[in-house]
């Protein structure tokens, strides 16, 4: 009896146990919480130790020491550092990230206005990376050792070393300046005009997606080649199952783990690359807000944007780990047995 048939025989007729939180996912959540606290402390500490004097910057050169002391008290900067951190983090959990030192606009308001740009660009870039990298990885694995496999491998090696801003400049030169097909910069919200949103976001998203697509293709190709040589895949083929069902119904699910991990690791890269990309395409996103605040030494805005970025990365990592657990039935069975 083949491994696939044996698995079907073991699982047939068994009652489905109620779902519960696996221990491994609980450990991931605990780790994410610890990393968030440590990262928030580091973010706040670096901002507090930067030496920026908001009172002197806001009041100007004519400010007296008494005026500066009064402004520092208003900002809460005359309290101990640990007390400032606890107060800042406690307010952050309620959505209050403080106010800009220079504009007095709430930091949360500025982030809410800017973060849709980042999420839409990153989301479209991830979609492109999954489609392009997934298709390339599967095609290369199905023709392992052939010309297509070698071509995909070479292309992935090239894209993995090509900076995103170089691709962005090339796209602007070709599709905006020479052909005039797409705008070179700016942004239109998705809910205002989806067609225009796509015209403004497709180039920056594509520029950011290539490196992630290359990583996904490499990992998926390597994992799928090994999976296609497993006994249960050979047994499924011998039983006469269609090749499409064998690959996409059985092998791809078990081989998707490394590619999914590469996808999760691409999120910090996309957020980091957005700084240069948003500069090139004049996008009013979170990266631009952080850059402008850094130039002004507006510490509350910098701390707020970094905290939100850390939270987004950790949420994505938790989701990736949950997806990996869902794709690995053996891991779920081990969790149930241990429980």
Rosetta silent file (secondary structure, phi, psi, omega in degrees, C-alpha in Angstrom):
SEQUENCE: XXXXXXXXXXXXXXXXXXXXXXXXXXXXXXXXXXXXXXXXXXXXXXXXXXXXXXXXXXXXXXXXXXXXXXXXXXXXXXXXXXXXXXXXXXXXXXXXXXXXXXXXXXXXXXXXXXXXXXXXXXXXXXXXXXXXXXXXXXXXXXXXXXXXXXXXXXXXXXXXXXXXXXXXXXXXXXXXXXXXXXXXXXXXXXXXXXXXXXXXXXXXXXXXXXXXXXXXXXXXXXXXXXXXXXXXXXXXXXXXXXXXXXXXXXXXXXXXXXXXXXXXXXXXXXXXXXXXXXXXXXXXXXXXXXXXXXXXXXXXXXXXXXXXXXXXXXXXXXXXXXXXXXXXXXXXXXXXXXX
SCORE:     score description
SCORE:     0.000 S_00000001
   1 L     0.000  134.427 -178.533    0.000    0.000    0.000 S_00000001
   2 L   -72.556  164.076 -179.660    1.388    3.412   -0.911 S_00000001
   3 H   -63.544  -37.176  179.530    2.043    6.128    1.647 S_00000001
   4 H   -66.238  -43.198  179.475   -0.790    8.239    0.223 S_00000001
   5 H   -64.810  -41.086  179.442   -3.276    5.333    0.386 S_00000001
   6 H   -62.725  -39.080  179.376   -2.198    4.481    3.917 S_00000001
   7 H   -64.428  -41.484  179.480   -2.700    8.076    4.991 S_00000001
   8 H   -65.828  -37.232 -179.901   -6.216    8.114    3.515 S_00000001
   9 H   -67.182  -38.266 -179.498   -7.022    4.830    5.222 S_00000001
  10 H   -68.213  -36.854 -174.147   -5.856    6.104    8.618 S_00000001
  11 H   -89.172  -13.916 -175.884   -7.831    9.339    8.400 S_00000001
  12 L   -70.492  129.197  174.679  -11.049    7.930    6.900 S_00000001
  13 L    85.032   -1.947 -179.869  -13.907    7.825    9.346 S_00000001
  14 L   -82.305  142.052  177.731  -12.148    9.595   12.195 S_00000001
  15 L   -73.843  145.334 -179.698  -13.993   12.303   14.035 S_00000001
  16 L   -84.513  124.227 -179.612  -12.607   15.788   13.737 S_00000001
  17 L   -76.162  149.921  178.197  -11.373   17.124   17.045 S_00000001
  18 L   -62.845  140.933 -177.506  -12.313   20.663   18.063 S_00000001
  19 L   -72.644  143.193  174.933   -9.703   23.207   17.056 S_00000001
  20 L  -146.445  166.518 -176.219   -7.587   24.775   19.733 S_00000001
  21 L   -71.560  116.841  179.243   -4.512   26.950   19.887 S_00000001
  22 L   -66.779  154.979 -179.638   -1.430   24.756   19.319 S_00000001
  23 H   -62.759  -39.757 -178.391    1.464   25.084   21.701 S_00000001
  24 H   -62.525  -39.305  177.381    3.837   26.063   18.920 S_00000001
  25 H   -68.852  -34.947  174.914    1.565   28.933   17.878 S_00000001
  26 H   -63.017  -38.825  176.546    1.304   29.976   21.496 S_00000001
  27 H   -65.669  -36.925  177.719    5.088   30.085   21.689 S_00000001
  28 H   -63.231  -43.154  178.630    5.161   32.205   18.546 S_00000001
  29 H   -64.326  -40.384  178.288    2.709   34.666   20.094 S_00000001
  30 H   -64.836  -41.380  178.088    4.739   34.798   23.304 S_00000001
  31 H   -64.358  -41.809  179.293    7.930   35.394   21.334 S_00000001
  32 H   -62.630  -40.516  177.614    6.251   38.106   19.263 S_00000001
  33 H   -63.711  -41.316  178.591    5.063   39.843   22.429 S_00000001
  34 H   -64.568  -44.738  179.415    8.545   39.721   23.933 S_00000001
  35 H   -62.427  -38.488  179.701   10.142   41.040   20.750 S_00000001
  36 H   -63.377  -44.833 -179.524    7.577   43.843   20.606 S_00000001
  37 H   -64.320  -44.644 -179.931    8.320   44.951   24.165 S_00000001
  38 H   -65.297  -41.457 -179.778   12.087   44.832   23.649 S_00000001
  39 H   -66.728  -39.355  178.632   11.847   46.632   20.299 S_00000001
  40 H   -65.282  -39.496  178.204    9.561   49.307   21.738 S_00000001
  41 H   -64.599  -41.598  178.807   11.976   49.877   24.632 S_00000001
  42 H   -65.777  -42.350  179.144   14.904   50.156   22.216 S_00000001
  43 H   -61.208  -46.986 -179.726   12.945   52.506   19.945 S_00000001
  44 H   -67.448  -40.893 -179.097   11.945   54.758   22.802 S_00000001
  45 H   -63.174  -43.459  179.107   15.399   54.661   24.396 S_00000001
  46 H   -63.800  -38.432  178.030   17.201   55.644   21.208 S_00000001
  47 H   -66.548  -40.616 -178.785   14.773   58.519   20.703 S_00000001
  48 H   -70.634  -31.775 -178.416   15.163   59.725   24.265 S_00000001
  49 L   -91.169    7.350 -177.803   18.955   59.474   24.126 S_00000001
  50 L   -71.524  -17.870  179.983   19.228   61.255   20.771 S_00000001
  51 L    84.807    4.645  179.202   19.899   64.570   22.505 S_00000001
  52 L   -68.880  135.862  179.859   17.139   66.408   20.636 S_00000001
  53 L  -113.160   93.338 -175.497   15.810   69.415   22.537 S_00000001
  54 H   -64.723  -35.115 -178.052   12.254   70.038   21.342 S_00000001
  55 H   -62.560  -46.385  179.454   11.703   73.013   23.603 S_00000001
  56 H   -65.475  -37.260 -179.030   14.676   74.917   22.198 S_00000001
  57 H   -69.705  -38.186 -177.436   13.722   73.941   18.631 S_00000001
  58 H   -76.428  -42.557 -175.150   10.088   74.984   19.016 S_00000001
  59 H   -80.913  -23.096  178.706   10.654   78.188   20.962 S_00000001
  60 L    92.911 -178.266 -175.142   13.668   79.363   18.946 S_00000001
  61 L   -70.877  -21.084 -177.419   16.913   81.046   19.900 S_00000001
  62 L   -84.077    0.584 -177.451   15.205   83.742   21.992 S_00000001
  63 L   -69.507  139.537  177.225   13.813   81.222   24.486 S_00000001
  64 L   -88.799  161.580  176.216   14.899   81.653   28.077 S_00000001
  65 H   -55.622  -35.701  178.566   15.884   78.727   30.322 S_00000001
  66 H   -65.602  -40.180  178.084   12.586   79.165   32.158 S_00000001
  67 H   -63.974  -42.185 -179.984   10.650   78.893   28.882 S_00000001
  68 H   -64.754  -41.984  178.956   12.573   75.764   27.921 S_00000001
  69 H   -63.421  -39.793  179.638   11.971   74.185   31.333 S_00000001
  70 H   -65.833  -40.441  179.141    8.244   74.956   31.088 S_00000001
  71 H   -68.080  -40.001  176.904    8.059   73.410   27.589 S_00000001
  72 H   -61.536  -37.902  176.814    9.979   70.310   28.709 S_00000001
  73 H   -66.344  -37.544  178.454    7.482   69.898   31.552 S_00000001
  74 H   -64.788  -38.077  177.766    4.634   70.218   29.058 S_00000001
  75 H   -79.847   -9.821 -178.212    6.167   67.468   26.925 S_00000001
  76 L    78.974   18.766 -176.411    6.821   65.348   30.016 S_00000001
  77 L   -84.216   -2.840  178.474   10.561   65.284   29.381 S_00000001
  78 L   -92.670    2.867  178.171   11.439   66.216   32.955 S_00000001
  79 L   -89.394  163.348  175.608   10.273   62.819   34.254 S_00000001
  80 L   -59.974  151.830 -174.578   12.523   59.754   34.679 S_00000001
  81 H   -61.693  -41.904 -178.792   13.151   57.829   31.462 S_00000001
  82 H   -64.201  -36.095  178.709   11.455   54.636   32.646 S_00000001
  83 H   -68.558  -39.085  175.910    8.354   56.584   33.624 S_00000001
  84 H   -61.361  -42.197 -178.075    8.245   58.262   30.222 S_00000001
  85 H   -65.467  -47.173 -179.625    8.507   54.848   28.510 S_00000001
  86 H   -60.719  -42.549  179.037    5.759   53.217   30.574 S_00000001
  87 H   -65.093  -43.602 -179.869    3.461   56.178   29.961 S_00000001
  88 H   -63.204  -45.575 -178.675    4.253   56.232   26.235 S_00000001
  89 H   -68.023  -39.351  178.052    3.723   52.477   25.793 S_00000001
  90 H   -62.733  -42.528  176.375    0.523   52.506   27.831 S_00000001
  91 H   -67.285  -32.956 -179.433   -0.914   55.316   25.724 S_00000001
  92 H   -63.729  -36.909  179.039    0.277   53.531   22.555 S_00000001
  93 H   -66.494  -19.737  176.111   -1.856   50.483   23.398 S_00000001
  94 L   -95.843    2.820  179.684   -4.873   52.806   23.426 S_00000001
  95 L    92.774    3.008  179.688   -3.936   54.313   20.058 S_00000001
  96 L  -100.117  107.517 -179.061   -2.405   57.496   21.468 S_00000001
  97 L  -102.825   16.650  179.889    1.153   57.880   20.148 S_00000001
  98 L    88.107 -168.910 -179.214    1.573   61.454   21.313 S_00000001
  99 E  -126.115  152.099  175.685    1.783   64.633   19.263 S_00000001
 100 L   -62.398  139.358  178.587    4.351   66.048   16.894 S_00000001
 101 L   -67.042  -26.553 -171.857    6.684   68.476   18.583 S_00000001
 102 L  -104.781  -36.518 -179.241    6.481   70.925   15.709 S_00000001
 103 L  -102.423  -13.401 -175.669    2.980   70.640   14.221 S_00000001
 104 L    60.568   10.453  175.610    1.154   69.404   17.383 S_00000001
 105 L   -74.704  136.114  177.367   -0.782   67.037   15.084 S_00000001
 106 E   -56.702  135.530 -178.895   -1.442   63.669   16.775 S_00000001
 107 H   -61.351  -38.407  179.761    1.075   61.085   15.591 S_00000001
 108 H   -61.460  -35.843  177.945   -1.697   58.514   15.179 S_00000001
 109 H   -65.929  -44.185  178.295   -3.495   60.852   12.782 S_00000001
 110 H   -62.492  -39.306 -179.729   -0.392   61.295   10.641 S_00000001
 111 H   -68.892  -41.330  178.762    0.161   57.532   10.571 S_00000001
 112 H   -62.392  -31.513  178.447   -3.466   56.820    9.643 S_00000001
 113 H   -76.376  -29.211 -173.934   -3.126   59.190    6.703 S_00000001
 114 H   -96.478  -32.576 -170.770    0.162   57.685    5.497 S_00000001
 115 H   -67.974  -26.833  175.154   -0.065   53.956    6.208 S_00000001
 116 H   -58.718  -31.939  177.756   -2.704   53.122    3.538 S_00000001
 117 H   -64.196  -47.612 -179.934   -0.086   54.018    0.926 S_00000001
 118 H   -63.632  -44.612 -177.258    2.435   51.580    2.422 S_00000001
 119 H   -65.928  -38.615 -179.756   -0.109   48.793    2.885 S_00000001
 120 H   -69.800  -41.565  178.555   -1.448   49.105   -0.657 S_00000001
 121 H   -66.559  -46.996 -178.890    2.029   49.168   -2.224 S_00000001
 122 H   -65.686  -40.195  178.597    3.307   46.324   -0.040 S_00000001
 123 H   -62.659  -44.943  178.224    0.144   44.273   -0.563 S_00000001
 124 H   -66.279  -37.740  178.397    0.324   44.618   -4.343 S_00000001
 125 H   -64.815  -41.621  177.792    4.056   43.874   -4.265 S_00000001
 126 H   -64.843  -39.437  177.625    3.468   40.700   -2.227 S_00000001
 127 H   -62.405  -45.013  177.593    0.732   39.603   -4.636 S_00000001
 128 H   -62.377  -40.991 -179.251    3.080   40.127   -7.586 S_00000001
 129 H   -64.115  -41.252  179.741    5.874   38.281   -5.769 S_00000001
 130 H   -65.829  -44.981 -178.194    3.635   35.295   -5.019 S_00000001
 131 H   -66.772  -51.665 -177.081    2.313   35.074   -8.592 S_00000001
 132 H   -68.619  -48.668 -179.300    5.649   35.609  -10.347 S_00000001
 133 H   -66.949  -39.890  178.332    7.794   33.678   -7.887 S_00000001
 134 H   -64.235  -45.738  179.432    5.288   30.852   -7.510 S_00000001
 135 H   -63.407  -43.868 -179.983    4.860   30.381  -11.244 S_00000001
 136 H   -65.543  -41.608 -179.505    8.614   30.507  -11.866 S_00000001
 137 H   -65.645  -43.187  178.598    9.391   28.114   -9.007 S_00000001
 138 H   -65.509  -44.951 -179.625    6.810   25.524  -10.070 S_00000001
 139 H   -61.564  -41.738  179.658    7.845   25.719  -13.733 S_00000001
 140 H   -67.503  -38.019 -179.322   11.518   25.295  -12.847 S_00000001
 141 H   -68.279  -37.931 -179.748   10.801   22.368  -10.525 S_00000001
 142 H   -70.281  -19.732  177.539    8.725   20.530  -13.133 S_00000001
 143 L  -123.551   47.090 -177.079   11.618   20.856  -15.592 S_00000001
 144 L   -58.770  130.386 -179.937   14.465   20.376  -13.126 S_00000001
 145 L    87.311   -9.674 -178.662   17.831   20.301  -14.886 S_00000001
 146 L   -88.927 -175.143 -178.809   16.406   21.641  -18.155 S_00000001
 147 H   -64.925  -41.185  179.769   16.875   24.939  -19.913 S_00000001
 148 H   -62.587  -41.784  178.577   13.897   26.570  -18.233 S_00000001
 149 H   -60.605  -45.443  179.959   15.214   25.556  -14.820 S_00000001
 150 H   -66.601  -37.064  179.608   18.647   27.011  -15.568 S_00000001
 151 H   -66.686  -43.133  179.037   17.103   30.203  -16.964 S_00000001
 152 H   -64.422  -41.376  179.399   14.900   30.711  -13.881 S_00000001
 153 H   -62.672  -44.081  179.192   17.862   30.060  -11.579 S_00000001
 154 H   -65.557  -42.088  179.723   20.038   32.577  -13.414 S_00000001
 155 H   -64.426  -40.229  178.807   17.266   35.187  -13.483 S_00000001
 156 H   -64.957  -38.563  177.643   16.624   34.759   -9.742 S_00000001
 157 H   -63.830  -38.171  178.242   20.330   35.196   -9.023 S_00000001
 158 H   -68.165  -47.372 -177.834   20.318   38.431  -11.041 S_00000001
 159 H   -66.957  -30.005  179.265   17.176   39.827   -9.445 S_00000001
 160 H   -67.160  -20.771 -179.863   18.441   38.946   -5.981 S_00000001
 161 L  -107.654    0.655 -176.998   21.390   41.314   -6.420 S_00000001
 162 L   -92.376  116.327 -179.357   19.557   44.096   -8.279 S_00000001
 163 L   -61.846  144.789 -178.999   18.626   47.023   -5.982 S_00000001
 164 H   -63.555  -32.680 -178.204   14.987   48.025   -6.053 S_00000001
 165 H   -70.282  -27.831  176.031   15.747   51.688   -6.694 S_00000001
 166 H   -66.669  -43.609  176.852   17.616   50.756   -9.898 S_00000001
 167 H   -63.147  -40.952 -179.500   14.532   48.911  -11.134 S_00000001
 168 H   -61.870  -45.280  179.170   12.355   51.866  -10.087 S_00000001
 169 H   -63.760  -40.571  178.930   14.470   54.372  -12.037 S_00000001
 170 H   -64.238  -40.857  179.354   14.464   52.099  -15.086 S_00000001
 171 H   -64.486  -42.649  178.366   10.667   51.734  -14.932 S_00000001
 172 H   -63.138  -42.954 -179.018   10.162   55.495  -14.676 S_00000001
 173 H   -61.556  -43.486 -175.056   12.534   56.100  -17.596 S_00000001
 174 H   -80.219  -55.450 -168.909   10.836   53.576  -19.874 S_00000001
 175 H   -87.314  -17.852  179.332    7.137   53.662  -18.994 S_00000001
 176 H  -105.294  -51.804 -174.447    6.781   57.292  -17.876 S_00000001
 177 H   -79.380  -43.194 -176.180    9.337   59.410  -19.703 S_00000001
 178 H   -87.756  -50.158 -176.272    9.661   57.547  -23.002 S_00000001
 179 L   -90.239  -27.168  179.986    6.352   55.752  -23.497 S_00000001
 180 L    68.545   24.193 -178.043    4.150   57.951  -21.298 S_00000001
 181 L   -80.276  -34.849 -173.411    1.958   55.020  -20.288 S_00000001
 182 L  -128.959  149.150  178.181    2.142   55.461  -16.516 S_00000001
 183 L   -68.359  147.121 -177.745    2.544   58.469  -14.176 S_00000001
 184 L   -82.270  -12.862 -179.443    6.019   58.950  -12.745 S_00000001
 185 L  -171.535  171.025 -179.322    4.809   59.798   -9.247 S_00000001
 186 L   104.814  179.824 -176.851    1.924   60.585   -6.961 S_00000001
 187 L  -156.082  139.759  173.956   -0.838   58.529   -5.408 S_00000001
 188 L  -124.504  125.574 -178.954   -4.614   58.098   -5.722 S_00000001
 189 L   -59.233  148.590 -178.200   -6.468   56.214   -2.927 S_00000001
 190 L   -62.152  -40.705 -176.885   -8.003   52.881   -3.876 S_00000001
 191 L   -73.780  -13.571  178.941  -11.474   53.860   -2.675 S_00000001
 192 L   -85.232  -46.061 -179.451  -11.411   57.033   -4.784 S_00000001
 193 L  -158.258   96.826 -177.162  -10.536   55.520   -8.170 S_00000001
 194 H   -57.641  -37.702 -179.253   -9.340   51.874   -8.368 S_00000001
 195 H   -65.723  -44.731  177.897   -8.123   52.233  -11.956 S_00000001
 196 H   -68.319  -35.811  176.395   -6.028   55.300  -11.174 S_00000001
 197 H   -57.804  -43.574 -179.945   -4.798   53.661   -7.975 S_00000001
 198 H   -66.157  -38.684  179.345   -3.461   50.787  -10.027 S_00000001
 199 H   -63.782  -34.733 -177.767   -1.776   53.123  -12.527 S_00000001
 200 H   -84.467  -21.687 -174.071    0.046   54.929   -9.711 S_00000001
 201 H  -104.592  -15.993 -172.280    1.007   51.834   -7.686 S_00000001
 202 H   -65.440  -40.055 -179.042    1.922   49.218  -10.285 S_00000001
 203 H   -70.104  -49.921  177.034    5.469   50.495  -10.929 S_00000001
 204 H   -62.427  -36.176  178.407    6.570   50.960   -7.304 S_00000001
 205 H   -66.389  -41.623  179.610    4.976   47.640   -6.355 S_00000001
 206 H   -65.129  -40.364  179.054    6.686   45.837   -9.238 S_00000001
 207 H   -62.328  -37.517  179.678   10.046   47.378   -8.335 S_00000001
 208 H   -78.597  -23.107 -171.917    9.676   46.138   -4.755 S_00000001
 209 H   -81.655  -21.782 -169.380    8.346   42.699   -5.717 S_00000001
 210 H   -64.166  -44.771 -179.577   11.225   41.410   -7.829 S_00000001
 211 H   -64.886  -40.385  177.301   13.635   40.532   -5.022 S_00000001
 212 H   -66.150  -39.629  177.737   10.848   38.827   -3.056 S_00000001
 213 H   -62.343  -40.016  178.472    9.725   36.954   -6.165 S_00000001
 214 H   -63.616  -42.517  179.433   13.270   35.694   -6.721 S_00000001
 215 H   -65.230  -42.120  178.504   13.504   34.435   -3.131 S_00000001
 216 H   -64.029  -44.100 -179.194   10.128   32.680   -3.381 S_00000001
 217 H   -61.993  -43.697  179.892   11.018   31.080   -6.707 S_00000001
 218 H   -62.028  -48.221 -177.199   14.351   29.748   -5.405 S_00000001
 219 H   -67.215  -41.794 -178.329   12.864   28.280   -2.238 S_00000001
 220 H   -67.855  -39.846  179.529    9.810   26.817   -3.962 S_00000001
 221 H   -61.613  -48.920 -178.160   11.862   25.269   -6.765 S_00000001
 222 H   -63.330  -45.356 -178.092   14.276   23.544   -4.371 S_00000001
 223 H   -67.921  -40.084 -177.642   11.544   22.314   -2.032 S_00000001
 224 H   -70.434  -35.746  176.726    9.229   21.119   -4.800 S_00000001
 225 H   -59.646  -44.322  178.298   11.989   19.173   -6.571 S_00000001
 226 H   -67.724  -38.639 -178.600   12.607   17.230   -3.360 S_00000001
 227 H   -66.912  -37.819 -179.355    8.893   16.732   -2.673 S_00000001
 228 L   -65.210  -14.346  178.213    8.208   15.348   -6.140 S_00000001
 229 L   -96.173    1.338  179.553   10.673   12.533   -5.348 S_00000001
 230 L   -70.900  157.558 -176.179    8.817   11.459   -2.190 S_00000001
 231 H   -64.937  -38.100 -176.646    7.196    8.020   -2.040 S_00000001
 232 H   -68.094  -29.534  175.981    3.661    9.297   -1.626 S_00000001
 233 H   -70.854  -42.564  176.714    3.981   11.365   -4.832 S_00000001
 234 H   -60.966  -40.405  178.430    5.292    8.339   -6.721 S_00000001
 235 H   -65.153  -39.367  179.044    2.404    6.310   -5.329 S_00000001
 236 H   -64.181  -38.539  177.986   -0.138    8.906   -6.407 S_00000001
 237 H   -66.284  -41.729 -179.344    1.274    8.868   -9.927 S_00000001
 238 H   -66.965  -27.585  177.653    1.177    5.051  -10.048 S_00000001
 239 L   -77.138   -5.313  176.625   -2.461    5.112   -8.969 S_00000001
 240 L    90.388   15.012  177.670   -3.225    7.148  -12.081 S_00000001
 241 L   -66.836  143.741  178.607   -3.983   10.516  -10.487 S_00000001
 242 L   -59.691  146.308 -177.897   -3.721   13.417  -12.952 S_00000001
 243 H   -59.778  -38.430  179.504   -0.390   15.209  -12.902 S_00000001
 244 H   -61.249  -41.226 -179.711   -2.081   18.535  -12.130 S_00000001
 245 H   -69.418  -38.551 -179.934   -3.762   17.048   -9.055 S_00000001
 246 H   -62.696  -45.965 -176.092   -0.555   15.391   -7.874 S_00000001
 247 H   -72.250  -53.795 -172.204    1.449   18.607   -8.157 S_00000001
 248 H   -87.164  -22.460 -179.260   -1.068   21.209   -6.996 S_00000001
 249 H   -92.215  -25.085 -175.393   -3.192   19.022   -4.734 S_00000001
 250 H  -124.988  -58.686 -172.076   -0.485   17.121   -2.864 S_00000001
 251 H   -68.324  -44.031 -174.655    3.128   18.061   -3.586 S_00000001
 252 H   -63.941  -35.707  179.929    2.790   21.847   -3.666 S_00000001
 253 H   -63.344  -42.790 -179.525    1.107   22.016   -0.277 S_00000001
 254 H   -75.899  -22.380 -177.995    3.959   20.145    1.395 S_00000001
 255 H   -93.511   -4.919 -172.625    6.614   22.076   -0.541 S_00000001
 256 H   -79.746  -11.835 -175.438    5.190   25.550    0.121 S_00000001
 257 H   -56.892  -55.513  179.642    6.684   25.940    3.611 S_00000001
 258 H   -60.053  -37.089  178.555   10.117   27.370    2.656 S_00000001
 259 H   -67.453  -37.061  178.079    8.533   29.681    0.077 S_00000001
 260 H   -67.039  -37.835  175.511    6.034   30.926    2.666 S_00000001
 261 H   -62.692  -43.329  177.122    8.894   31.591    5.061 S_00000001
 262 H   -61.599  -35.866  177.960   10.692   33.567    2.346 S_00000001
 263 H   -64.561  -43.754  178.029    7.495   35.535    1.798 S_00000001
 264 H   -64.186  -37.652  178.621    7.306   36.451    5.479 S_00000001
 265 H   -71.095  -16.355 -179.768   10.955   37.493    5.518 S_00000001
 266 H   -78.437  -19.473 -176.705   10.289   39.744    2.525 S_00000001
 267 H   -62.545  -50.096  175.665    7.939   42.022    4.477 S_00000001
 268 H   -58.990  -34.671  178.383   10.696   43.883    6.404 S_00000001
 269 H   -65.168  -40.208  179.138   12.603   44.152    3.123 S_00000001
 270 H   -65.816  -41.893  179.826    9.574   45.700    1.409 S_00000001
 271 H   -68.269  -36.621  177.301    9.082   48.198    4.223 S_00000001
 272 H   -69.908  -41.903  178.777   12.783   49.083    4.204 S_00000001
 273 H   -69.334  -17.801 -179.521   12.939   49.426    0.431 S_00000001
 274 H   -66.958  -21.623 -179.764    9.879   51.656    0.509 S_00000001
 275 H   -61.141  -50.322 -179.707   11.997   54.519    1.848 S_00000001
 276 H   -74.300  -40.923 -177.663   13.888   54.933   -1.433 S_00000001
 277 H   -63.084  -42.539  178.857   10.992   53.817   -3.618 S_00000001
 278 H   -66.825  -29.810  175.794    8.588   56.344   -2.110 S_00000001
 279 H   -67.000  -41.656 -178.185   11.207   59.031   -2.639 S_00000001
 280 H   -68.472  -43.199 -175.724   11.522   58.138   -6.330 S_00000001
 281 H   -95.538    8.014  177.799    7.775   57.928   -6.967 S_00000001
 282 L    52.995   50.389 -179.773    6.824   60.823   -4.625 S_00000001
 283 L   -95.204  130.682 -178.085    4.505   58.636   -2.560 S_00000001
 284 L   -83.916   59.227 -175.779    3.137   60.148    0.686 S_00000001
 285 L   -98.469 -170.701 -177.518    3.635   57.000    2.711 S_00000001
 286 H   -65.957  -35.590  179.381    4.919   56.041    6.125 S_00000001
 287 H   -64.135  -41.667  177.585    8.520   55.898    4.929 S_00000001
 288 H   -65.912  -38.909  177.802    8.348   59.481    3.699 S_00000001
 289 H   -61.962  -42.545  179.022    6.751   60.574    6.980 S_00000001
 290 H   -65.401  -41.828 -179.151    9.578   58.921    8.922 S_00000001
 291 H   -64.380  -44.553  178.492   12.230   60.483    6.710 S_00000001
 292 H   -64.435  -39.076  178.906   10.779   63.971    7.041 S_00000001
 293 H   -67.386  -35.980  177.960   10.448   63.575   10.807 S_00000001
 294 H   -65.264  -37.482  178.654   14.063   62.419   11.063 S_00000001
 295 H   -66.221  -30.781 -179.631   15.222   65.531    9.227 S_00000001
 296 H   -93.711   -3.596 -174.938   13.293   67.687   11.728 S_00000001
 297 L    58.402   39.801  178.562   14.278   65.569   14.764 S_00000001
 298 L   -87.141   85.069 -169.910   10.573   65.106   15.493 S_00000001
 299 H   -60.859  -44.074 -179.821   11.099   62.229   17.934 S_00000001
 300 H   -58.512  -37.784  179.568    7.423   61.368   18.742 S_00000001
 301 H   -69.308  -41.669  178.975    6.623   60.856   15.049 S_00000001
 302 H   -62.251  -46.123  179.885    9.748   58.742   14.515 S_00000001
 303 H   -62.823  -40.752 -179.698    8.953   56.593   17.552 S_00000001
 304 H   -65.444  -45.336 -179.683    5.337   56.172   16.476 S_00000001
 305 H   -66.006  -38.957  177.738    6.120   55.148   12.905 S_00000001
 306 H   -66.073  -39.821  179.558    8.790   52.697   14.050 S_00000001
 307 H   -64.024  -42.922  178.387    6.434   51.160   16.608 S_00000001
 308 H   -65.620  -39.872  178.116    3.715   50.671   13.991 S_00000001
 309 H   -62.876  -43.062  177.536    6.245   49.177   11.553 S_00000001
 310 H   -60.571  -43.028  179.881    7.445   46.737   14.213 S_00000001
 311 H   -62.783  -42.205  179.401    3.846   45.740   14.940 S_00000001
 312 H   -62.433  -45.127 -179.283    3.113   45.119   11.238 S_00000001
 313 H   -62.636  -42.560 -179.062    6.225   42.940   10.828 S_00000001
 314 H   -67.923  -39.368  177.523    5.386   40.893   13.927 S_00000001
 315 H   -61.975  -42.134  178.185    1.759   40.393   12.866 S_00000001
 316 H   -63.834  -42.028  179.353    2.928   39.132    9.471 S_00000001
 317 H   -63.307  -40.639  176.828    5.422   36.765   11.114 S_00000001
 318 H   -63.692  -42.957  178.594    2.721   35.339   13.376 S_00000001
 319 H   -62.641  -39.705  178.357    0.418   34.869   10.368 S_00000001
 320 H   -63.715  -44.064  178.657    3.205   33.104    8.449 S_00000001
 321 H   -64.214  -36.846  176.305    3.859   30.736   11.352 S_00000001
 322 H   -65.801  -39.966  178.248    0.145   29.991   11.621 S_00000001
 323 H   -66.617  -38.425  177.218    0.019   29.272    7.890 S_00000001
 324 H   -62.602  -40.005  177.713    3.059   26.986    8.161 S_00000001
 325 H   -65.797  -38.293  178.936    1.327   25.042   10.914 S_00000001
 326 H   -67.778  -31.534 -179.936   -1.814   24.756    8.801 S_00000001
 327 H   -81.178   -9.888 -176.069    0.225   23.449    5.861 S_00000001
 328 L  -115.907   88.099 -178.796    1.954   20.826    8.024 S_00000001
 329 H   -59.566  -33.517 -179.507   -0.584   18.229    9.183 S_00000001
 330 H   -61.885  -39.502  178.431    2.149   16.226   10.918 S_00000001
 331 H   -65.229  -38.705  178.672    2.955   19.191   13.151 S_00000001
 332 H   -65.541  -40.608  178.792   -0.717   19.555   14.049 S_00000001
 333 H   -64.373  -38.567  178.316   -0.958   15.877   14.952 S_00000001
 334 H   -64.528  -39.194  179.472    2.116   16.171   17.169 S_00000001
 335 H   -63.503  -41.897 -179.651    0.566   19.161   18.939 S_00000001
 336 H   -65.769  -39.451 -179.760   -2.668   17.220   19.571 S_00000001
 337 H   -65.466  -41.286  179.393   -0.720   14.208   20.843 S_00000001
 338 H   -66.729  -32.865 -179.130    1.297   16.336   23.239 S_00000001
 339 L   -71.283    0.000    0.000   -1.858   17.986   24.479 S_00000001
